[in-house]
Amino acid sequence: MKAAKECANIQEIRTEIDTIDHQIITAFGKRFEYVKAAAKFKNNQESVKAPERFNSMLQQRRLWAEAAGLNPDVIENLYRDLVSYFIDEELKNWQSH
């Protein structure tokens, strides 16, 4: 993988961005496997939703975003949507067991 400043043209930039996006989506898939596995350790719907964990996770992602020079509001919204989807899927998985 090339560093951004080593790219010679827009196509190289786009190729690297596509590679990174693919890695991110693959990582989300791995994360989802852990979410599904977590259902076996949950006793009720409230423990699946885990609102305190959800809020503390969002705060930590905001801190990581700031440290990476990213807008924490954007990262929080991204994770809020992503994790809300995962929670819904985890609830389905939990209810089926």
Biopython code that builds the backbone (N, CA, C, O; Angstrom):
import numpy as np
from Bio.PDB.StructureBuilder import StructureBuilder

atoms = [
    (1, "MET", "N", (0.836, -1.174, 0.000)),
    (1, "MET", "CA", (0.000, 0.000, 0.000)),
    (1, "MET", "C", (0.886, 1.244, 0.000)),
    (1, "MET", "O", (1.847, 1.350, 0.761)),
    (2, "LYS", "N", (0.535, 2.162, -0.863)),
    (2, "LYS", "CA", (1.307, 3.406, -0.962)),
    (2, "LYS", "C", (0.826, 4.422, 0.067)),
    (2, "LYS", "O", (-0.349, 4.438, 0.437)),
    (3, "ALA", "N", (1.730, 5.256, 0.518)),
    (3, "ALA", "CA", (1.344, 6.409, 1.332)),
    (3, "ALA", "C", (0.651, 7.405, 0.407)),
    (3, "ALA", "O", (0.952, 7.470, -0.784)),
    (4, "ALA", "N", (-0.275, 8.176, 0.959)),
    (4, "ALA", "CA", (-1.051, 9.126, 0.152)),
    (4, "ALA", "C", (-0.149, 10.050, -0.659)),
    (4, "ALA", "O", (-0.427, 10.310, -1.830)),
    (5, "LYS", "N", (0.918, 10.544, -0.060)),
    (5, "LYS", "CA", (1.777, 11.481, -0.789)),
    (5, "LYS", "C", (2.661, 10.810, -1.830)),
    (5, "LYS", "O", (3.308, 11.494, -2.623)),
    (6, "GLU", "N", (2.699, 9.472, -1.840)),
    (6, "GLU", "CA", (3.465, 8.735, -2.852)),
    (6, "GLU", "C", (2.656, 8.457, -4.114)),
    (6, "GLU", "O", (3.219, 8.055, -5.132)),
    (7, "CYS", "N", (1.340, 8.667, -4.057)),
    (7, "CYS", "CA", (0.495, 8.401, -5.224)),
    (7, "CYS", "C", (0.788, 9.429, -6.311)),
    (7, "CYS", "O", (0.895, 10.627, -6.050)),
    (8, "ALA", "N", (0.913, 8.922, -7.542)),
    (8, "ALA", "CA", (1.293, 9.779, -8.663)),
    (8, "ALA", "C", (0.102, 10.375, -9.403)),
    (8, "ALA", "O", (0.254, 11.334, -10.159)),
    (9, "ASN", "N", (-1.101, 9.800, -9.184)),
    (9, "ASN", "CA", (-2.259, 10.307, -9.912)),
    (9, "ASN", "C", (-3.542, 9.946, -9.158)),
    (9, "ASN", "O", (-3.515, 9.239, -8.151)),
    (10, "ILE", "N", (-4.659, 10.449, -9.673)),
    (10, "ILE", "CA", (-5.942, 10.258, -9.003)),
    (10, "ILE", "C", (-6.346, 8.780, -8.993)),
    (10, "ILE", "O", (-6.981, 8.323, -8.043)),
    (11, "GLN", "N", (-5.989, 8.038, -10.030)),
    (11, "GLN", "CA", (-6.357, 6.623, -10.067)),
    (11, "GLN", "C", (-5.654, 5.847, -8.949)),
    (11, "GLN", "O", (-6.259, 4.972, -8.329)),
    (12, "GLU", "N", (-4.402, 6.158, -8.693)),
    (12, "GLU", "CA", (-3.689, 5.508, -7.592)),
    (12, "GLU", "C", (-4.345, 5.856, -6.248)),
    (12, "GLU", "O", (-4.488, 4.998, -5.377)),
    (13, "ILE", "N", (-4.736, 7.114, -6.097)),
    (13, "ILE", "CA", (-5.439, 7.544, -4.878)),
    (13, "ILE", "C", (-6.725, 6.732, -4.722)),
    (13, "ILE", "O", (-6.992, 6.188, -3.651)),
    (14, "ARG", "N", (-7.518, 6.651, -5.788)),
    (14, "ARG", "CA", (-8.792, 5.923, -5.727)),
    (14, "ARG", "C", (-8.589, 4.442, -5.445)),
    (14, "ARG", "O", (-9.373, 3.838, -4.713)),
    (15, "THR", "N", (-7.560, 3.859, -6.011)),
    (15, "THR", "CA", (-7.260, 2.446, -5.764)),
    (15, "THR", "C", (-6.936, 2.229, -4.287)),
    (15, "THR", "O", (-7.407, 1.264, -3.685)),
    (16, "GLU", "N", (-6.151, 3.101, -3.713)),
    (16, "GLU", "CA", (-5.795, 2.977, -2.291)),
    (16, "GLU", "C", (-7.020, 3.189, -1.403)),
    (16, "GLU", "O", (-7.195, 2.480, -0.412)),
    (17, "ILE", "N", (-7.871, 4.161, -1.749)),
    (17, "ILE", "CA", (-9.096, 4.393, -0.984)),
    (17, "ILE", "C", (-9.999, 3.170, -1.050)),
    (17, "ILE", "O", (-10.572, 2.762, -0.040)),
    (18, "ASP", "N", (-10.128, 2.582, -2.240)),
    (18, "ASP", "CA", (-10.947, 1.374, -2.376)),
    (18, "ASP", "C", (-10.393, 0.231, -1.526)),
    (18, "ASP", "O", (-11.153, -0.521, -0.916)),
    (19, "THR", "N", (-9.087, 0.107, -1.491)),
    (19, "THR", "CA", (-8.457, -0.934, -0.667)),
    (19, "THR", "C", (-8.762, -0.718, 0.808)),
    (19, "THR", "O", (-9.102, -1.660, 1.524)),
    (20, "ILE", "N", (-8.639, 0.512, 1.253)),
    (20, "ILE", "CA", (-8.932, 0.839, 2.653)),
    (20, "ILE", "C", (-10.407, 0.580, 2.963)),
    (20, "ILE", "O", (-10.728, -0.010, 3.995)),
    (21, "ASP", "N", (-11.302, 1.015, 2.080)),
    (21, "ASP", "CA", (-12.731, 0.792, 2.306)),
    (21, "ASP", "C", (-13.046, -0.700, 2.389)),
    (21, "ASP", "O", (-13.862, -1.116, 3.211)),
    (22, "HIS", "N", (-12.412, -1.497, 1.551)),
    (22, "HIS", "CA", (-12.619, -2.943, 1.596)),
    (22, "HIS", "C", (-12.153, -3.498, 2.945)),
    (22, "HIS", "O", (-12.826, -4.344, 3.533)),
    (23, "GLN", "N", (-11.014, -3.028, 3.429)),
    (23, "GLN", "CA", (-10.504, -3.465, 4.735)),
    (23, "GLN", "C", (-11.453, -3.065, 5.858)),
    (23, "GLN", "O", (-11.678, -3.839, 6.789)),
    (24, "ILE", "N", (-12.008, -1.862, 5.774)),
    (24, "ILE", "CA", (-12.945, -1.384, 6.799)),
    (24, "ILE", "C", (-14.193, -2.257, 6.817)),
    (24, "ILE", "O", (-14.650, -2.669, 7.883)),
    (25, "ILE", "N", (-14.743, -2.538, 5.644)),
    (25, "ILE", "CA", (-15.954, -3.351, 5.574)),
    (25, "ILE", "C", (-15.674, -4.773, 6.052)),
    (25, "ILE", "O", (-16.505, -5.370, 6.736)),
    (26, "THR", "N", (-14.522, -5.314, 5.701)),
    (26, "THR", "CA", (-14.138, -6.638, 6.205)),
    (26, "THR", "C", (-14.033, -6.620, 7.723)),
    (26, "THR", "O", (-14.462, -7.565, 8.385)),
    (27, "ALA", "N", (-13.469, -5.556, 8.281)),
    (27, "ALA", "CA", (-13.360, -5.429, 9.741)),
    (27, "ALA", "C", (-14.749, -5.322, 10.381)),
    (27, "ALA", "O", (-14.976, -5.883, 11.453)),
    (28, "PHE", "N", (-15.670, -4.616, 9.745)),
    (28, "PHE", "CA", (-17.043, -4.554, 10.263)),
    (28, "PHE", "C", (-17.669, -5.947, 10.274)),
    (28, "PHE", "O", (-18.394, -6.297, 11.206)),
    (29, "GLY", "N", (-17.392, -6.732, 9.250)),
    (29, "GLY", "CA", (-17.886, -8.104, 9.216)),
    (29, "GLY", "C", (-17.338, -8.936, 10.368)),
    (29, "GLY", "O", (-18.071, -9.710, 10.983)),
    (30, "LYS", "N", (-16.059, -8.780, 10.656)),
    (30, "LYS", "CA", (-15.453, -9.480, 11.801)),
    (30, "LYS", "C", (-16.079, -9.005, 13.107)),
    (30, "LYS", "O", (-16.353, -9.803, 14.003)),
    (31, "ARG", "N", (-16.300, -7.709, 13.202)),
    (31, "ARG", "CA", (-16.927, -7.147, 14.407)),
    (31, "ARG", "C", (-18.313, -7.757, 14.604)),
    (31, "ARG", "O", (-18.707, -8.080, 15.725)),
    (32, "PHE", "N", (-19.045, -7.910, 13.501)),
    (32, "PHE", "CA", (-20.388, -8.456, 13.562)),
    (32, "PHE", "C", (-20.372, -9.901, 14.062)),
    (32, "PHE", "O", (-21.285, -10.311, 14.779)),
    (33, "GLU", "N", (-19.367, -10.665, 13.702)),
    (33, "GLU", "CA", (-19.247, -12.039, 14.207)),
    (33, "GLU", "C", (-19.145, -12.045, 15.737)),
    (33, "GLU", "O", (-19.742, -12.896, 16.396)),
    (34, "TYR", "N", (-18.400, -11.107, 16.292)),
    (34, "TYR", "CA", (-18.306, -10.993, 17.755)),
    (34, "TYR", "C", (-19.634, -10.573, 18.368)),
    (34, "TYR", "O", (-20.017, -11.058, 19.432)),
    (35, "VAL", "N", (-20.330, -9.671, 17.693)),
    (35, "VAL", "CA", (-21.647, -9.237, 18.172)),
    (35, "VAL", "C", (-22.583, -10.440, 18.261)),
    (35, "VAL", "O", (-23.262, -10.633, 19.270)),
    (36, "LYS", "N", (-22.615, -11.236, 17.216)),
    (36, "LYS", "CA", (-23.485, -12.412, 17.219)),
    (36, "LYS", "C", (-23.070, -13.400, 18.304)),
    (36, "LYS", "O", (-23.926, -14.001, 18.954)),
    (37, "ALA", "N", (-21.780, -13.572, 18.501)),
    (37, "ALA", "CA", (-21.288, -14.491, 19.531)),
    (37, "ALA", "C", (-21.630, -13.997, 20.932)),
    (37, "ALA", "O", (-21.804, -14.797, 21.850)),
    (38, "ALA", "N", (-21.725, -12.687, 21.095)),
    (38, "ALA", "CA", (-22.027, -12.115, 22.409)),
    (38, "ALA", "C", (-23.421, -12.480, 22.894)),
    (38, "ALA", "O", (-23.677, -12.480, 24.098)),
    (39, "ALA", "N", (-24.325, -12.791, 21.971)),
    (39, "ALA", "CA", (-25.709, -13.089, 22.344)),
    (39, "ALA", "C", (-25.794, -14.235, 23.345)),
    (39, "ALA", "O", (-26.693, -14.249, 24.187)),
    (40, "LYS", "N", (-24.880, -15.191, 23.268)),
    (40, "LYS", "CA", (-24.944, -16.342, 24.184)),
    (40, "LYS", "C", (-24.616, -15.961, 25.628)),
    (40, "LYS", "O", (-24.869, -16.741, 26.547)),
    (41, "PHE", "N", (-24.067, -14.792, 25.829)),
    (41, "PHE", "CA", (-23.731, -14.331, 27.177)),
    (41, "PHE", "C", (-24.767, -13.351, 27.736)),
    (41, "PHE", "O", (-24.609, -12.835, 28.843)),
    (42, "LYS", "N", (-25.824, -13.100, 26.963)),
    (42, "LYS", "CA", (-26.838, -12.138, 27.366)),
    (42, "LYS", "C", (-28.059, -12.882, 27.903)),
    (42, "LYS", "O", (-28.475, -13.898, 27.346)),
    (43, "ASN", "N", (-28.629, -12.361, 28.997)),
    (43, "ASN", "CA", (-29.754, -13.029, 29.652)),
    (43, "ASN", "C", (-31.121, -12.485, 29.276)),
    (43, "ASN", "O", (-32.132, -13.170, 29.432)),
    (44, "ASN", "N", (-31.154, -11.248, 28.779)),
    (44, "ASN", "CA", (-32.433, -10.624, 28.452)),
    (44, "ASN", "C", (-32.217, -9.536, 27.394)),
    (44, "ASN", "O", (-31.087, -9.218, 27.023)),
    (45, "GLN", "N", (-33.328, -8.983, 26.926)),
    (45, "GLN", "CA", (-33.229, -7.965, 25.876)),
    (45, "GLN", "C", (-32.467, -6.726, 26.333)),
    (45, "GLN", "O", (-31.744, -6.111, 25.550)),
    (46, "GLU", "N", (-32.629, -6.367, 27.589)),
    (46, "GLU", "CA", (-31.926, -5.184, 28.112)),
    (46, "GLU", "C", (-30.410, -5.391, 28.065)),
    (46, "GLU", "O", (-29.660, -4.464, 27.757)),
    (47, "SER", "N", (-29.967, -6.612, 28.373)),
    (47, "SER", "CA", (-28.522, -6.873, 28.320)),
    (47, "SER", "C", (-28.014, -6.891, 26.881)),
    (47, "SER", "O", (-26.845, -6.597, 26.632)),
    (48, "VAL", "N", (-28.883, -7.232, 25.937)),
    (48, "VAL", "CA", (-28.496, -7.158, 24.524)),
    (48, "VAL", "C", (-28.339, -5.691, 24.121)),
    (48, "VAL", "O", (-27.368, -5.324, 23.460)),
    (49, "LYS", "N", (-29.286, -4.868, 24.518)),
    (49, "LYS", "CA", (-29.229, -3.441, 24.170)),
    (49, "LYS", "C", (-28.108, -2.722, 24.905)),
    (49, "LYS", "O", (-27.477, -1.829, 24.339)),
    (50, "ALA", "N", (-27.852, -3.091, 26.149)),
    (50, "ALA", "CA", (-26.756, -2.562, 26.969)),
    (50, "ALA", "C", (-26.547, -1.059, 26.768)),
    (50, "ALA", "O", (-25.497, -0.648, 26.274)),
    (51, "PRO", "N", (-27.534, -0.232, 27.144)),
    (51, "PRO", "CA", (-27.432, 1.204, 26.860)),
    (51, "PRO", "C", (-26.213, 1.883, 27.488)),
    (51, "PRO", "O", (-25.654, 2.803, 26.890)),
    (52, "GLU", "N", (-25.798, 1.456, 28.662)),
    (52, "GLU", "CA", (-24.604, 2.077, 29.266)),
    (52, "GLU", "C", (-23.357, 1.763, 28.449)),
    (52, "GLU", "O", (-22.527, 2.643, 28.216)),
    (53, "ARG", "N", (-23.223, 0.514, 28.013)),
    (53, "ARG", "CA", (-22.094, 0.113, 27.163)),
    (53, "ARG", "C", (-22.148, 0.873, 25.839)),
    (53, "ARG", "O", (-21.124, 1.352, 25.352)),
    (54, "PHE", "N", (-23.331, 0.982, 25.265)),
    (54, "PHE", "CA", (-23.502, 1.683, 23.994)),
    (54, "PHE", "C", (-23.012, 3.126, 24.115)),
    (54, "PHE", "O", (-22.253, 3.602, 23.271)),
    (55, "ASN", "N", (-23.447, 3.814, 25.162)),
    (55, "ASN", "CA", (-23.048, 5.215, 25.351)),
    (55, "ASN", "C", (-21.565, 5.363, 25.648)),
    (55, "ASN", "O", (-20.921, 6.280, 25.137)),
    (56, "SER", "N", (-21.014, 4.472, 26.468)),
    (56, "SER", "CA", (-19.574, 4.573, 26.761)),
    (56, "SER", "C", (-18.752, 4.243, 25.517)),
    (56, "SER", "O", (-17.695, 4.836, 25.301)),
    (57, "MET", "N", (-19.226, 3.303, 24.697)),
    (57, "MET", "CA", (-18.540, 2.978, 23.450)),
    (57, "MET", "C", (-18.525, 4.192, 22.529)),
    (57, "MET", "O", (-17.499, 4.506, 21.926)),
    (58, "LEU", "N", (-19.666, 4.875, 22.420)),
    (58, "LEU", "CA", (-19.713, 6.070, 21.571)),
    (58, "LEU", "C", (-18.741, 7.141, 22.055)),
    (58, "LEU", "O", (-18.074, 7.787, 21.246)),
    (59, "GLN", "N", (-18.658, 7.329, 23.362)),
    (59, "GLN", "CA", (-17.729, 8.330, 23.904)),
    (59, "GLN", "C", (-16.279, 7.968, 23.582)),
    (59, "GLN", "O", (-15.475, 8.836, 23.244)),
    (60, "GLN", "N", (-15.954, 6.675, 23.692)),
    (60, "GLN", "CA", (-14.591, 6.241, 23.375)),
    (60, "GLN", "C", (-14.289, 6.446, 21.899)),
    (60, "GLN", "O", (-13.182, 6.859, 21.551)),
    (61, "ARG", "N", (-15.246, 6.168, 21.024)),
    (61, "ARG", "CA", (-15.029, 6.373, 19.587)),
    (61, "ARG", "C", (-14.849, 7.853, 19.270)),
    (61, "ARG", "O", (-14.092, 8.208, 18.366)),
    (62, "ARG", "N", (-15.538, 8.714, 20.009)),
    (62, "ARG", "CA", (-15.355, 10.157, 19.830)),
    (62, "ARG", "C", (-13.915, 10.558, 20.169)),
    (62, "ARG", "O", (-13.290, 11.339, 19.452)),
    (63, "LEU", "N", (-13.406, 10.010, 21.271)),
    (63, "LEU", "CA", (-12.028, 10.309, 21.669)),
    (63, "LEU", "C", (-11.042, 9.816, 20.616)),
    (63, "LEU", "O", (-10.094, 10.519, 20.265)),
    (64, "TRP", "N", (-11.271, 8.605, 20.115)),
    (64, "TRP", "CA", (-10.388, 8.064, 19.078)),
    (64, "TRP", "C", (-10.452, 8.921, 17.822)),
    (64, "TRP", "O", (-9.436, 9.153, 17.168)),
    (65, "ALA", "N", (-11.653, 9.392, 17.488)),
    (65, "ALA", "CA", (-11.806, 10.244, 16.309)),
    (65, "ALA", "C", (-11.004, 11.535, 16.469)),
    (65, "ALA", "O", (-10.279, 11.947, 15.563)),
    (66, "GLU", "N", (-11.143, 12.156, 17.620)),
    (66, "GLU", "CA", (-10.400, 13.400, 17.873)),
    (66, "GLU", "C", (-8.901, 13.162, 17.780)),
    (66, "GLU", "O", (-8.179, 13.971, 17.197)),
    (67, "ALA", "N", (-8.430, 12.060, 18.350)),
    (67, "ALA", "CA", (-6.998, 11.745, 18.315)),
    (67, "ALA", "C", (-6.513, 11.510, 16.882)),
    (67, "ALA", "O", (-5.346, 11.751, 16.569)),
    (68, "ALA", "N", (-7.414, 11.039, 16.014)),
    (68, "ALA", "CA", (-7.057, 10.780, 14.620)),
    (68, "ALA", "C", (-7.293, 11.994, 13.725)),
    (68, "ALA", "O", (-7.082, 11.924, 12.514)),
    (69, "GLY", "N", (-7.734, 13.115, 14.320)),
    (69, "GLY", "CA", (-7.975, 14.322, 13.547)),
    (69, "GLY", "C", (-9.275, 14.285, 12.753)),
    (69, "GLY", "O", (-9.422, 14.985, 11.751)),
    (70, "LEU", "N", (-10.216, 13.458, 13.210)),
    (70, "LEU", "CA", (-11.513, 13.339, 12.540)),
    (70, "LEU", "C", (-12.591, 14.051, 13.343)),
    (70, "LEU", "O", (-12.433, 14.292, 14.540)),
    (71, "ASN", "N", (-13.669, 14.380, 12.681)),
    (71, "ASN", "CA", (-14.790, 15.030, 13.336)),
    (71, "ASN", "C", (-15.496, 13.999, 14.229)),
    (71, "ASN", "O", (-16.035, 13.018, 13.716)),
    (72, "PRO", "N", (-15.502, 14.199, 15.548)),
    (72, "PRO", "CA", (-16.108, 13.213, 16.442)),
    (72, "PRO", "C", (-17.615, 13.046, 16.247)),
    (72, "PRO", "O", (-18.154, 11.970, 16.506)),
    (73, "ASP", "N", (-18.303, 14.105, 15.792)),
    (73, "ASP", "CA", (-19.741, 13.990, 15.537)),
    (73, "ASP", "C", (-20.011, 13.019, 14.391)),
    (73, "ASP", "O", (-20.940, 12.214, 14.458)),
    (74, "VAL", "N", (-19.207, 13.098, 13.355)),
    (74, "VAL", "CA", (-19.378, 12.213, 12.196)),
    (74, "VAL", "C", (-19.110, 10.772, 12.603)),
    (74, "VAL", "O", (-19.871, 9.873, 12.245)),
    (75, "ILE", "N", (-18.035, 10.546, 13.346)),
    (75, "ILE", "CA", (-17.690, 9.182, 13.776)),
    (75, "ILE", "C", (-18.747, 8.651, 14.741)),
    (75, "ILE", "O", (-19.114, 7.478, 14.666)),
    (76, "GLU", "N", (-19.234, 9.489, 15.634)),
    (76, "GLU", "CA", (-20.291, 9.044, 16.543)),
    (76, "GLU", "C", (-21.528, 8.626, 15.758)),
    (76, "GLU", "O", (-22.117, 7.583, 16.043)),
    (77, "ASN", "N", (-21.928, 9.422, 14.777)),
    (77, "ASN", "CA", (-23.100, 9.080, 13.983)),
    (77, "ASN", "C", (-22.896, 7.784, 13.209)),
    (77, "ASN", "O", (-23.802, 6.956, 13.118)),
    (78, "LEU", "N", (-21.712, 7.618, 12.658)),
    (78, "LEU", "CA", (-21.412, 6.388, 11.936)),
    (78, "LEU", "C", (-21.550, 5.176, 12.861)),
    (78, "LEU", "O", (-22.202, 4.192, 12.512)),
    (79, "TYR", "N", (-20.934, 5.255, 14.037)),
    (79, "TYR", "CA", (-21.000, 4.138, 14.987)),
    (79, "TYR", "C", (-22.393, 3.981, 15.583)),
    (79, "TYR", "O", (-22.824, 2.859, 15.847)),
    (80, "ARG", "N", (-23.093, 5.066, 15.797)),
    (80, "ARG", "CA", (-24.466, 4.972, 16.318)),
    (80, "ARG", "C", (-25.321, 4.163, 15.340)),
    (80, "ARG", "O", (-26.059, 3.268, 15.752)),
    (81, "ASP", "N", (-25.223, 4.479, 14.049)),
    (81, "ASP", "CA", (-25.989, 3.743, 13.040)),
    (81, "ASP", "C", (-25.527, 2.296, 12.933)),
    (81, "ASP", "O", (-26.346, 1.376, 12.927)),
    (82, "LEU", "N", (-24.233, 2.098, 12.850)),
    (82, "LEU", "CA", (-23.683, 0.757, 12.697)),
    (82, "LEU", "C", (-24.040, -0.134, 13.883)),
    (82, "LEU", "O", (-24.521, -1.253, 13.702)),
    (83, "VAL", "N", (-23.807, 0.356, 15.079)),
    (83, "VAL", "CA", (-24.035, -0.451, 16.268)),
    (83, "VAL", "C", (-25.527, -0.640, 16.528)),
    (83, "VAL", "O", (-25.928, -1.683, 17.045)),
    (84, "SER", "N", (-26.347, 0.331, 16.187)),
    (84, "SER", "CA", (-27.797, 0.139, 16.308)),
    (84, "SER", "C", (-28.249, -1.005, 15.402)),
    (84, "SER", "O", (-29.076, -1.826, 15.800)),
    (85, "TYR", "N", (-27.714, -1.058, 14.200)),
    (85, "TYR", "CA", (-28.007, -2.172, 13.293)),
    (85, "TYR", "C", (-27.530, -3.492, 13.915)),
    (85, "TYR", "O", (-28.266, -4.479, 13.920)),
    (86, "PHE", "N", (-26.305, -3.505, 14.437)),
    (86, "PHE", "CA", (-25.773, -4.715, 15.046)),
    (86, "PHE", "C", (-26.617, -5.156, 16.240)),
    (86, "PHE", "O", (-26.850, -6.350, 16.428)),
    (87, "ILE", "N", (-27.072, -4.204, 17.040)),
    (87, "ILE", "CA", (-27.918, -4.541, 18.195)),
    (87, "ILE", "C", (-29.226, -5.172, 17.716)),
    (87, "ILE", "O", (-29.684, -6.163, 18.284)),
    (88, "ASP", "N", (-29.817, -4.604, 16.681)),
    (88, "ASP", "CA", (-31.043, -5.185, 16.133)),
    (88, "ASP", "C", (-30.798, -6.620, 15.664)),
    (88, "ASP", "O", (-31.618, -7.506, 15.906)),
    (89, "GLU", "N", (-29.676, -6.840, 14.997)),
    (89, "GLU", "CA", (-29.347, -8.187, 14.530)),
    (89, "GLU", "C", (-29.044, -9.120, 15.698)),
    (89, "GLU", "O", (-29.420, -10.292, 15.679)),
    (90, "GLU", "N", (-28.361, -8.592, 16.715)),
    (90, "GLU", "CA", (-28.061, -9.396, 17.897)),
    (90, "GLU", "C", (-29.352, -9.793, 18.615)),
    (90, "GLU", "O", (-29.471, -10.913, 19.110)),
    (91, "LEU", "N", (-30.315, -8.875, 18.670)),
    (91, "LEU", "CA", (-31.607, -9.194, 19.281)),
    (91, "LEU", "C", (-32.289, -10.338, 18.529)),
    (91, "LEU", "O", (-32.834, -11.251, 19.148)),
    (92, "LYS", "N", (-32.259, -10.289, 17.211)),
    (92, "LYS", "CA", (-32.836, -11.366, 16.419)),
    (92, "LYS", "C", (-32.140, -12.685, 16.721)),
    (92, "LYS", "O", (-32.789, -13.718, 16.889)),
    (93, "ASN", "N", (-30.818, -12.642, 16.790)),
    (93, "ASN", "CA", (-30.014, -13.837, 17.065)),
    (93, "ASN", "C", (-30.306, -14.358, 18.478)),
    (93, "ASN", "O", (-30.461, -15.562, 18.685)),
    (94, "TRP", "N", (-30.378, -13.441, 19.438)),
    (94, "TRP", "CA", (-30.632, -13.812, 20.834)),
    (94, "TRP", "C", (-32.020, -14.441, 20.972)),
    (94, "TRP", "O", (-32.189, -15.444, 21.665)),
    (95, "GLN", "N", (-33.007, -13.844, 20.309)),
    (95, "GLN", "CA", (-34.373, -14.346, 20.403)),
    (95, "GLN", "C", (-34.531, -15.725, 19.766)),
    (95, "GLN", "O", (-35.407, -16.496, 20.157)),
    (96, "SER", "N", (-33.695, -16.026, 18.802)),
    (96, "SER", "CA", (-33.794, -17.328, 18.124)),
    (96, "SER", "C", (-33.130, -18.443, 18.933)),
    (96, "SER", "O", (-33.246, -19.614, 18.571)),
    (97, "HIS", "N", (-32.446, -18.104, 20.005)),
    (97, "HIS", "CA", (-31.781, -19.139, 20.816)),
    (97, "HIS", "C", (-32.489, -19.360, 22.092)),
    (97, "HIS", "O", (-32.069, -20.194, 22.895)),
]
sb = StructureBuilder()
sb.init_structure("model")
sb.init_model(0)
sb.init_chain("A")
sb.init_seg("    ")
for serial, (resi, resn, name, xyz) in enumerate(atoms, 1):
    if name == "N":
        sb.init_residue(resn, " ", resi, " ")
    sb.init_atom(name, np.array(xyz, "f"), 0.0, 1.0, " ", f" {name:<3s}", serial, name[0])
structure = sb.get_structure()
